[in-house]
């Protein structure tokens, strides 16, 4: 069957979407025949929250913003580009839209109606599991606000650990609760003389078991595996105790594989292992791990397709420029605008007091694009606590002597003791302060630098190019670190791990490193493409000049059977 080029492009597009990735070319043709094409202008409303969900949309060209909230206060859930799909509610008949879709640029989309999706699931049952995965992911995307997301970064997939592990964790409190409730209930109901102690013990037992179960549910719901169009991320959080985020850029991923045991095959869960040059990122106990692997590979391959498409456009522009032709007409559905950093709204706004303390202690400073972090002021307080305490008691004793309480101690020796002790304690205090102040963590445009210096001692400085970063993660351990918003950022570069210890707002530091990594890698790719394009344009220019100026063509190859050296005279 012969297909025209646009139809071939549509089939290629469908094959990169994980919902249809398992279908054959013939089956993809069947899907393509059921698609309707729609064109929208920038800022047009595609659908609004509460509208009937009439199907799924697949983006051919352009960009879409998915919004949620009231008319006066809407937040962007995600943004989608060519090859992405949205409107997951429409994959089930009779649903309503849970969010609003607005065109961020001129847009071409393919629309697959809900009834057609139901028919496809009957014809091709293999797409049912990916559809369920997409619907579950969209439900979590709506509920959770991922404030660390960069501009133009779209959340492609979100999942929690399989519910089997929630049930497994709940078995312990349920078993303990059953035993203790049986004991307290028997004491309470069988006792002839009921007293307040038995009654309090019975209801307190119920409260403790119930609270334990609620805490386990919250703890389970705080762990996420996330895939964006730029990185793979794991979020782990223990309520009031611990928070950690690990991430790996998609560019740094070497391979992705799933791992399941016998129990996982029975209940449909497993691990997804993402390998980079220096380690691995683990998505633990996810439903349908093989589908998650397929989705990650889809994002990686789509990024390569988009890069090749941009390269083709850049080559055409370079050749047109060198040959003096008119510029390529821009595609009206091609979104070429980049977000203006000055217009990007700050998504994480610290409280007034932490922000004020951060400014006083200069925990984070930025000058000419160079960001400098110092350890949190809580570290300074720990360091100067003892000298400050001794200074305080020394001053109290001296004031008591001045006011005539300790008259048995002569004032002269007391003054000498005070001056010597105050000087020593003051120097100790200054040493601890300078020791805190000397430790710096610096993020430049292309490097991360770790400076460790002891007062009156040697200075140790380590640095590494940001372009070589493999993984970035942060963790906050303990209730105090969660309240005061400080933690440690770990940056893996080759075989070396840099640690930014006890920095203020570690999530922001992690995001800044990743943003600069992304900017560097994109800039490097662009420069390499431009260099290659200029070389190609030079070759084509020379060829064009040779054709225009004319020339003697090379002689045809000799038809003699032997060369001149072997020809007989």
C-alpha positions in Angstrom: 0.0 0.0 0.0 1.5 3.4 -1.1 1.2 6.2 1.4 1.8 9.9 0.9 4.4 11.7 2.9 2.0 13.4 5.5 0.4 10.0 6.2 3.9 8.5 6.6 4.7 11.2 9.1 1.5 10.5 11.0 2.3 6.8 11.2 5.8 7.6 12.5 4.3 10.0 15.0 1.9 7.4 16.3 4.6 4.8 16.6 6.5 7.1 19.0 3.6 7.3 21.4 3.8 4.6 24.1 0.1 3.8 24.0 0.4 2.6 20.4 4.1 1.5 20.4 3.1 -2.2 20.5 0.9 -2.0 17.4 2.1 -3.1 13.9 2.1 -0.8 10.9 -1.2 -2.1 9.7 -2.8 -1.6 13.1 -1.3 2.0 13.2 -3.0 2.6 9.8 -6.3 1.6 11.4 -5.7 4.1 14.2 -4.7 6.9 11.8 -7.9 6.4 9.7 -10.0 7.3 12.8 -8.2 10.6 13.5 -9.6 14.1 12.8 -7.3 17.0 12.3 -7.9 20.4 14.0 -6.1 23.7 13.7 -6.1 26.3 16.5 -4.6 29.8 16.8 -2.3 30.9 19.6 -4.2 31.5 22.9 -7.3 29.6 21.6 -9.2 27.5 24.2 -9.3 23.9 23.2 -11.4 22.7 26.1 -12.3 23.9 29.6 -12.6 22.2 32.9 -16.1 20.7 33.2 -16.6 20.3 29.5 -17.6 16.8 28.2 -14.5 14.8 27.6 -14.9 13.8 23.9 -11.6 12.2 23.2 -7.8 12.3 23.2 -5.6 14.9 21.4 -2.2 14.2 19.8 0.0 17.2 19.0 1.3 17.4 15.4 2.8 20.9 15.7 2.8 23.6 18.3 2.5 23.7 22.0 -0.3 23.4 24.6 -0.6 24.5 28.2 -2.7 22.5 30.6 -4.1 24.6 33.4 -6.0 23.9 36.6 -7.7 26.1 39.2 -10.3 28.8 39.3 -10.6 31.6 36.7 -8.8 34.0 39.0 -6.0 31.7 40.1 -4.9 29.1 37.5 -1.7 27.1 37.7 0.1 25.4 34.9 0.1 21.6 35.4 2.3 20.9 32.4 3.1 22.0 28.9 3.1 19.6 25.9 4.7 19.8 22.5 4.9 17.8 19.2 4.4 14.1 19.8 2.8 14.5 23.2 -0.9 13.7 23.9 -3.3 15.4 26.3 -6.9 15.1 27.3 -6.5 11.7 29.0 -10.0 11.9 30.6 -11.4 11.5 27.1 -10.1 7.9 26.8 -13.1 6.9 28.9 -16.6 7.5 27.6 -18.9 9.8 29.7 -16.1 11.7 31.6 -15.7 15.4 32.1 -12.6 17.5 31.6 -10.6 17.8 34.8 -8.4 20.6 33.5 -8.3 23.4 30.8 -6.2 23.3 27.6 -5.0 26.5 26.0 -2.8 26.9 22.9 0.6 28.3 23.7 1.3 28.7 20.0 -0.5 28.0 16.7 -1.5 24.4 16.9 -2.2 21.3 14.8 -3.7 18.4 16.7 -5.2 15.0 15.8 -8.4 14.1 17.7 -9.3 10.6 18.6 -12.9 10.3 19.8 -13.8 8.4 23.0 -16.0 6.0 21.0 -13.2 5.3 18.6 -10.8 4.6 21.6 -13.3 2.1 23.0 -13.5 0.4 19.6 -9.7 0.3 19.4 -9.4 -1.4 22.9 -11.8 -4.1 21.7 -9.7 -4.6 18.5 -6.3 -4.2 20.1 -6.5 -5.2 23.8 -2.7 -4.6 24.1 -3.3 -0.8 24.3 -5.6 -1.2 27.4 -2.7 -1.3 29.9 -0.9 1.7 28.5 -4.2 3.7 28.5 -4.7 2.8 32.2 -1.1 3.9 32.9 -1.7 7.2 31.2 -4.9 7.9 33.0 -3.4 7.0 36.4 -0.4 9.3 35.7 -2.7 12.2 34.7 -4.6 11.8 37.9 -1.4 12.2 39.9 -0.2 15.1 37.8 -3.4 17.0 38.6 -3.1 16.4 42.3 0.6 17.2 42.9 2.2 20.5 42.1 5.8 19.9 41.1 7.2 23.4 41.8 10.8 22.4 40.8 9.7 22.0 37.1 11.6 24.3 34.7 9.9 26.5 32.1 8.9 24.4 29.1 9.5 21.2 31.0 6.5 18.9 30.7 5.6 16.2 33.1 5.2 13.1 31.0 4.6 10.4 33.6 4.1 10.2 37.4 3.6 7.0 39.5 3.6 5.8 43.0 4.8 2.5 44.2 2.4 -0.4 43.6 -0.5 -0.5 46.0 0.5 -4.0 47.0 3.3 -2.5 49.1 0.9 -0.2 50.9 -1.2 -3.2 51.8 2.0 -5.0 52.9 3.0 -2.2 55.2 -0.5 -1.9 56.7 -0.4 -5.6 57.7 1.9 -4.8 60.7 -0.4 -2.2 62.3 -3.5 -4.3 61.5 -2.0 -7.4 63.1 -0.8 -5.5 66.2 -4.1 -3.6 66.3 -6.1 -6.8 66.1 -4.1 -8.4 69.0 -4.2 -5.3 71.3 -7.8 -4.5 70.5 -8.8 -8.0 71.3 -7.0 -7.8 74.7 -8.2 -4.3 75.6 -11.8 -5.1 74.4 -11.9 -8.3 76.5 -10.8 -6.4 79.5 -13.2 -3.5 78.8 -16.3 -5.5 78.0 -15.8 -8.5 80.3 -14.9 -6.5 83.4 -17.8 -6.3 85.8 -16.5 -3.1 87.3 -15.7 -0.9 84.3 -13.3 1.9 85.2 -12.0 4.9 83.3 -8.5 3.4 82.8 -9.8 0.5 80.8 -12.0 2.8 78.7 -9.2 5.2 78.0 -6.8 2.3 77.1 -9.4 0.8 74.7 -10.1 4.0 72.8 -6.4 5.1 72.9 -5.5 1.8 71.3 -7.9 2.5 68.5 -6.6 6.0 68.0 -2.9 4.9 67.9 -3.6 2.1 65.4 -5.7 4.4 63.2 -3.1 7.1 63.4 -0.3 4.7 62.5 -2.2 3.5 59.5 -2.9 7.1 58.3 0.8 7.9 58.7 1.8 4.9 56.6 -0.7 5.9 53.8 0.7 9.4 53.8 4.3 8.1 53.7 3.4 5.8 50.8 1.7 8.6 48.9 4.8 10.9 49.2 7.1 8.8 47.1 7.0 9.4 43.3 8.7 8.3 40.1 8.6 11.0 37.5 9.6 11.4 33.9 9.7 14.7 32.1 10.8 15.7 28.7 14.3 16.5 30.2 15.0 14.2 33.1 14.0 11.2 35.2 13.3 12.0 38.8 12.6 10.1 42.1 11.0 11.8 45.1 11.2 10.2 48.5 9.7 11.8 51.6 9.1 10.6 55.1 6.6 12.9 56.8 8.3 15.3 59.2 11.6 13.4 59.0 13.2 13.1 55.6 13.0 14.4 52.0 15.1 13.4 49.0 15.1 14.0 45.3 17.3 12.3 42.8 17.4 13.0 39.0 19.2 12.1 35.9 19.1 14.0 32.6 17.7 12.0 29.7 20.9 12.9 27.8 23.0 11.0 30.4 20.9 7.8 30.3 22.8 4.8 28.8 20.1 2.1 29.1 16.8 1.4 30.8 15.6 -2.0 31.9 12.8 -3.6 34.0 13.3 -6.1 36.8 10.6 -8.3 38.2 10.4 -11.3 40.5 7.8 -14.1 40.6 5.7 -12.1 43.1 5.9 -9.1 40.8 4.8 -11.1 37.8 1.7 -12.3 39.7 0.7 -8.8 40.9 2.0 -6.7 38.0 4.9 -4.7 39.6 8.6 -4.4 39.3 11.6 -2.1 39.3 12.8 0.2 36.5 16.6 0.5 36.5 18.0 3.6 34.7 21.7 3.4 34.1 24.0 6.4 33.6 27.7 6.6 33.1 28.4 6.5 36.8 25.5 4.8 38.5 21.8 4.1 38.3 18.5 5.6 39.2 15.9 3.2 40.6 12.2 3.4 40.2 11.0 1.0 42.9 8.0 -1.3 42.8 6.0 0.4 39.9 3.0 -1.0 38.1 3.7 -2.3 34.6 7.5 -1.6 34.7 7.9 -2.7 31.1 5.5 0.0 30.0 7.5 2.6 31.9 10.7 1.4 30.2 8.9 1.8 26.8 7.8 5.3 27.8 11.4 6.4 28.8 12.8 5.1 25.6 10.0 6.9 23.7 11.1 10.2 25.3 14.7 9.6 24.4 14.0 8.7 20.8 11.6 11.6 20.4 14.3 14.0 21.6 16.6 12.6 18.9 13.9 13.0 16.2 13.3 16.6 17.3 17.0 17.2 17.2 17.3 15.8 13.7 14.3 17.9 12.6 15.9 21.1 14.0 19.2 20.1 12.3 17.5 19.8 8.9 15.9 23.3 9.3 19.3 24.7 10.4 21.0 23.2 7.4 18.4 24.6 5.0 18.8 28.0 6.6 22.6 27.9 6.3 22.6 26.8 2.7 20.0 29.4 1.7 22.1 32.1 3.4 25.4 31.1 1.7 23.8 30.8 -1.8 22.0 34.1 -1.4 18.5 32.7 -1.5 15.5 33.9 0.4 15.1 32.8 4.0 13.1 29.7 4.8 9.5 30.7 5.5 8.8 29.9 9.1 6.2 27.3 9.9 3.2 29.2 11.5 2.7 26.2 13.8 6.4 26.1 14.8 6.8 27.5 18.3 10.2 29.2 18.2 9.8 31.5 21.1 11.9 30.9 24.2 10.7 31.9 27.7 12.1 35.1 29.0 13.9 34.4 32.3 12.8 37.8 33.6 9.2 36.8 33.0 9.4 33.5 34.7 7.4 33.5 37.9 9.2 32.3 41.0 7.4 29.0 41.9 8.9 28.4 45.3 8.5 31.4 47.6 10.2 31.0 51.0 8.7 32.5 54.1 9.5 36.0 55.2 11.6 35.0 58.2 13.7 32.3 56.4 14.2 34.7 53.5 15.2 37.5 55.9 17.7 35.3 57.7 19.1 34.0 54.4 19.7 37.6 53.3 21.4 38.6 56.7 23.8 35.6 56.6 24.2 35.8 52.8 23.5 32.1 52.5 22.9 32.6 48.7 24.4 35.4 46.7 24.5 35.9 42.9 26.8 38.2 41.1 27.4 38.3 37.3 25.7 34.9 36.9 27.9 33.3 39.6 25.9 31.8 42.5 27.6 31.3 45.8 26.1 29.1 48.6 27.3 29.0 52.2 26.3 26.4 54.8 23.1 27.2 56.7 23.2 29.6 59.7 22.2 26.7 62.0 25.7 25.3 61.3 27.2 28.6 62.4 25.1 28.6 65.6 26.4 25.1 66.4 30.0 26.2 65.9 29.8 29.4 68.0 27.5 27.9 70.7 30.2 27.0 73.2 32.4 30.2 72.9 29.2 32.3 73.0 28.0 30.4 76.1 31.3 30.9 77.9 31.5 34.5 77.0 28.0 35.0 78.4 28.9 33.4 81.7 32.2 35.3 81.9 30.3 38.6 81.4 27.7 37.7 84.0 30.5 36.9 86.5 32.3 40.1 85.8 29.1 42.2 86.1 28.3 40.5 89.4 31.8 41.5 90.7 31.3 45.1 89.5 28.1 45.4 91.4 29.8 44.2 94.6 28.5 40.7 95.0 31.8 38.7 94.8 33.8 41.2 96.9 36.1 38.4 98.2 37.8 38.3 94.8 40.1 41.3 94.3 39.1 43.5 91.4 42.5 43.8 89.8 43.1 40.1 89.3 39.5 39.7 88.3 39.9 42.3 85.6 43.1 40.7 84.2 41.4 37.3 84.2 38.3 38.8 82.4 40.4 40.5 79.7 42.6 37.4 79.0 39.6 35.0 79.0 37.4 37.4 76.9 40.2 37.8 74.4 40.7 34.0 74.1 37.0 33.3 73.8 36.6 36.1 71.3 39.3 34.7 69.2 37.7 31.2 69.5 34.4 32.8 68.4 36.0 34.6 65.4 37.7 31.3 64.4 34.4 29.4 64.3 32.7 32.3 62.4 35.5 32.5 59.9 35.6 28.7 59.5 31.9 28.8 58.7 32.3 31.8 56.3 35.2 30.2 54.4 33.3 27.2 53.2 31.6 28.0 49.9 29.9 26.2 47.1 30.0 28.0 43.8 28.0 27.5 40.6 29.3 29.4 37.6 28.0 29.3 34.1 30.1 26.2 33.3 31.6 24.8 36.5 30.7 23.8 40.1 33.4 24.6 42.7 33.7 23.4 46.2 35.9 25.6 48.5 37.0 24.3 51.9 39.3 26.4 53.9 40.4 26.4 57.6 41.4 29.7 59.1 45.2 30.1 59.2 45.2 26.7 57.3 45.3 25.4 53.8 42.6 26.0 51.2 41.2 23.0 49.3 39.3 23.7 46.1 37.7 21.2 43.8 36.0 22.0 40.5 34.3 20.1 37.7 32.6 21.1 34.4 28.8 21.2 34.7 28.6 19.5 31.3 30.0 16.3 32.8 27.3 16.1 35.5 25.6 12.7 35.6 23.2 12.8 38.5 22.0 15.5 40.9 20.2 14.7 44.1 19.4 16.4 47.4 18.2 15.2 50.8 16.8 16.8 53.9 17.0 14.7 57.1 15.1 15.5 60.3 12.3 17.8 61.3 14.6 20.8 61.9 16.0 20.6 58.4 12.5 20.4 56.9 11.3 23.4 59.0 14.4 25.6 58.3 14.7 24.3 54.7 18.3 23.2 54.5 19.9 20.0 53.3 22.7 18.5 51.2 23.0 18.4 47.4 25.0 15.6 45.9 26.4 16.1 42.4 27.9 13.1 40.6 30.6 14.0 38.1 32.5 11.0 36.7 33.9 9.0 39.6 33.7 12.0 41.9 30.8 13.1 44.1 30.5 16.8 45.1 28.4 17.5 48.2 27.0 20.9 49.0 26.5 20.4 52.7 23.8 22.0 54.7 22.9 24.6 52.1 19.7 26.7 52.3 16.9 25.6 50.0 18.7 22.6 48.5 15.8 22.1 46.0 16.6 25.4 44.4 20.4 24.6 44.3 19.6 21.3 42.5 17.4 23.0 40.0 20.0 25.7 39.3 22.7 23.1 38.6 20.3 21.2 36.3 19.2 24.3 34.5 22.8 25.3 33.7 23.6 21.7 32.7 20.7 21.8 30.2 21.7 25.2 28.9 25.3 24.1 28.4 24.4 20.8 26.6 21.9 22.6 24.4 24.4 25.3 23.5 27.1 22.8 22.8 24.8 20.8 20.5 23.8 24.0 18.7 27.4 25.1 18.2 28.4 21.7 16.8 25.4 21.8 14.5 26.3 25.3 13.3 29.9 24.3 12.6 28.8 21.2 10.6 26.2 23.3 8.7 28.8 25.9 7.8 31.1 23.2 6.5 28.3 21.7 4.4 27.3 25.1 3.1 30.9 25.8 2.1 31.0 22.5 0.1 27.7 23.3 -1.6 28.9 26.8 -2.4 32.0 25.5 -4.0 30.0 23.0 -6.0 27.5 25.7 -7.0 30.4 27.9 -8.2 32.0 25.1 -10.2 28.6 24.4 -11.9 28.1 28.1 -12.7 31.7 28.7 -14.0 31.8 25.5 -16.0 34.7 23.2 -16.2 36.2 20.3 -18.0 34.6 17.1 -17.0 36.8 14.2 -16.1 37.7 11.8 -18.9 35.6 8.6 -19.1 37.2 5.5 -17.7 39.3 3.5 -20.2 37.6 0.6 -21.9 40.9 -1.2 -22.6 41.1 -4.6 -21.1 44.7 -4.0 -19.9 46.5 -1.0 -18.6 49.3 0.7 -20.6 51.9 -1.0 -18.6 50.7 -4.5 -19.7 49.9 -3.6 -23.3 52.0 -5.4 -25.8 53.9 -3.3 -28.4 
